[in-house]
Amino acid sequence: MVRLRNRTPGRVRDSGLSPAPRSRGRLRAGALLATILVLCSGVATPAHADGDPASDILASDTLPFHDVFLPLDPVSPELAQKLRATVAAANEDGFRIKVALIASVADLGSVTVLFNMPEQYAKFLGAELLGLYKERLLVVMPAGFGLFRGGMSTASELTALSTITIGPGADGLAQAAIDAVERLDDTEPPSAKALPGSAQRGRRALLRYIVADDSGLAGAKLRLVRGSTRIAALSSPIRPVRGAKISAITWTVPKSTPRGAISLCVVAFDPAGNRSTQSCARFVIR
């Protein structure tokens, strides 16, 4: 029996004892968190066994269905088959993507601290796979979507997924993943139509246009030009678009703008990066 003297709370002095179990747990958690922060910072590391089940499946090129990781909570056979078929079809079309469904902490192995942190986990898992795979990696958790693509920005694609509802349970994750892959694998360009208008110098003007896309989301870039001379350039971010609803951007016409006819030109773009052909309309400065 070892007797302790002058013991202060939370410290063991000269006892030869190892730290208390709670202290060891804190040390392990701290070390794990530090490792995760390094991986999520964009440092490329090869895939390795660290108790992360998804990486074991997605890093394999011999296991069947190695582009989809399903959670321990069972997904209905119909949805599991549909998800695998959707992912396989996208990959066969040249749209490379892997999908991980994370329904609970049990699906994360030793990295349970990242549950319901889909963007951080996507970076962690993506960094593990970088030595083997550098294309899109989609993570679906009850709290939302995460997307990693070899360190490239995925902000516009995540915006495209923001309107997808994730239902309850493993089936809810699977259906959301199917919807997400179909939305991301979008090769159809949006459409754009500039509408004519007029404005007075020194006053605010409404630049009107119509954009549409099969994803239901689109942004627009607008230019006002006279011949080859650009007068102004404006843009609208990606947002929901439905039907033939007219959109508009406010522009304050500089007092120095010459009177007469100019052109309002519009190009639409969707979350997948597809762009429409340019549409131009007459716009009169009075």
C-alpha positions, 0 to 999 in steps of 0.5 A, a space after each residue: 500500500 502506498 501512502 500519499 502525503 500532502 496530496 493536492 486535489 487532482 495531483 499525485 505527488 511522488 507516488 509512482 502511480 499512473 494517472 487516474 483513469 479519467 486523466 488518461 481518458 482526457 489525455 487520449 481524447 486530447 491526443 485524438 482531437 489534436 490528430 483530427 485538427 491536423 488532418 482537418 487542416 488540410 495536411 495530406 496523410 496516407 490512409 491508415 488503420 485508426 479504428 475508422 470503419 468508413 475508411 476501411 471500406 472506402 479505401 478498398 478496391 477489392 470489396 464489393 460496393 467500396 464506394 458506399 459505406 452503410 451505417 450499423 443501423 440497417 438501411 432497408 434493402 431497397 434503399 441500399 440497392 438504390 443508393 449503390 446503383 445511383 453512386 455506381 451510375 454517377 461513377 460510370 458517367 465520370 462523376 467520381 464520388 464516394 458516400 459515407 452514411 454516419 447514423 450514430 457514434 458507433 459508425 465512427 470507431 475511435 473518432 466519435 468526437 466528430 459525430 454530427 460534425 459532417 464537414 469536419 468528418 468529411 475533411 478527416 476521412 478525405 485526408 485519410 483517403 488522399 493517397 488513394 482517392 482525391 475526388 468527391 467524398 460525401 458524408 451524410 449525418 443526421 445534422 447535415 452534409 459534409 463534402 471533401 474533394 482533395 482540398 478544393 472548395 466545395 462551398 457551392 456544392 454544399 449550397 446546392 445540398 442545403 435544401 435537401 431534407 434529411 429524414 429520420 433514421 438510416 433510411 432517411 440518411 440513405 434517401 438524402 444521399 441519393 438526392 444529393 448524388 443526383 443533384 451533384 451529378 448535374 450536367 444540364 446547364 441552366 437557362 437565362 433570359 435578360 429582360 429589357 428595361 430603362 433607367 435615368 442617370 443618377 437613379 436606381 434601376 431594376 435589372 430584370 432577368 429570368 434564370 432556371 435550372 433542373 436542380 431548382 438552384 441557380 445564380 447569375 452574372 450580369 453585365 451592362 455593356 455598350 459595344 465592347 465597353 463594359 459599364 457595370 458588372 453585378 452578380 446574384 448568388 446561387 439561390 432557389 429558382 422556380 418556374 419563370 419567376 422574374 429576378 431583379 438586381 438593383 443598380 444605381 446608374 452613375 450620373 456620368 453614364 452617357 444617354 442612349 441604348 446599352 445591352 444588359 447581358 445575363 449568364 446563369 450558373 448552377 451549383 455543379 458549375 454548368 453555365 448557360 449561354 449568354 442572353 442580352 436585352 436592350 436597356 435604355 439610359 435616359 
